[in-house]
Amino acid sequence: MAASSRGFAAPVDLKFRRFDASAPLLHRTLDLRKKRGRCRGGADVHRLTQIGYCTSDSIAPMWTKSCSGKSVDNADEWRFKRSLHRVRVQAMPELPFASPRRHGVSKLEEFYPRCCPRNSGPQSRDTPPKRDTGIANEKDWGIDLLNENINESGTNEDGSTWHRESIEELGENGYRCRWTKMCGQSYDGSSQWIETWWEKSDWTGYKELGVEKSGKNAEGDSWRETWKEVLYQDEWSNLARIERSAQKQAKSGTENAGWYEKWWEKYDAKGWTEKGAYKYGRLNEQSWWEKWGEHYDGRGSVMKWTDKWAETELGTKWGDKWEDKFFAGIGSRQGETWHVSPTGHRWSRTWGEEYLGNGKVHKYGNSTTGESWDIVVDEETHYETEPHYGWADVVGNSSQLLSIQPRERPPGVYPNLDFGPPPPPQGDDLTDSDSSSPSQ
């Protein structure tokens, strides 16, 4: 599943930098949403994004700027003050386990040579996935399935070996799956990779495009990545839906370090949208987690939430969570920031905001150190009723998925439809993860 035309990856250099977690996190500053918003009073602001994963030179959760839903490319140094406490976090360096791309070669150009011309072996791709890059578009993968069944192997000039196989599978209800699998290893077997592409379809209109990669290098680093997008017609609403998902993970061969991410997006033709992610990372004695979700019902109702936390083996724990709910100009925001010392002493600050829809906002909160407030202020309400990336965007970026041709259906033969149980109320499964904050 992971192979590279760029040679074997260099040894991973993950260094641990201690992070002072003694200071409680600042109220309402930890914001996962990647969007540009409006601050109180109407000024433009960039919300902050937490990226907490193992990187060379740093272990602490990273706070970086992002806006308009674009991926984070540059990390600015950010610091905050609260009383006499200060936390200083350095800019994020290059992501771990990564080898640089050859200068002047696009990602798409790196993929196509692996399957053509015929009778030349696919080149090694021993580079792990990068962290916090979300769900790639299909064009970034360069999926190029062969139109014939093949099964061939070979040996390269450097002694590395490769194998390539392409098959079409047929089944009931018009099912067809075309897949191509490529794999290889270095001459001594210390570096190995496997990559599989596939497309699926049947007579119900179901279409699927996917990729799976895995591999290891001579330094013992290992990784796995899956990517998939699906088109189908919902039997209950009769609406077309597109779902995209990705899972990525990597593990260092020299340190107790690794990370895992799960991303998902769901869209329908009427604007209903659901997005979310679950992330986990570890470097030696420190671990961290992050979950977030967004839900748009297509009729103006919006719900967003984030929950993130970290801990060390010495017993220090800290985190932050919040939730937004809005509809028709009325809504609420609430959250909590907390910290637990190795001796078990707990500090927390909870807060809430009620937007009344008449230009008034009720703000309240308290902390374990005696802080307290309960006021009503004049303030405008700002929130987004539609996702920055919605149905039209995902359709425009899924041309290869939409172009999958199903098997020809004989006259008088109709697909078997399995309606199954009715779907749960939308939004009930937003916390699609395997773990939860210890503060809950």
Secondary structure by P-SEA (a helix, b strand, c coil): cccccccccccbbbbbbbbcccccccccccccccbbbbcccbbbbbbbbbbcccccccccbbbbbbccccccccccbbbbbcccbbbbbcccccccccccccccccccccccccccccccccccccccccccccccccccccbbbbcbbbbbcccccccccbbbbbbccccccbbbbbbcccccccccccccbbbbbbccccccbbbbbbbbbbccccccccbbbbbbbbbbbcccccbbbbbbbcccccccccccccbbbbbbbbbccccbbbbbccccccccccccccccbbbbccccbbbbbccccccccccccccccccccccccccccccccccccccccccccccccccccccbbbbbcccccbbbbbbccbbbbbbbccccccaaaaaaacccccccccccccccbbbbbbbccccccccccccccccccccc
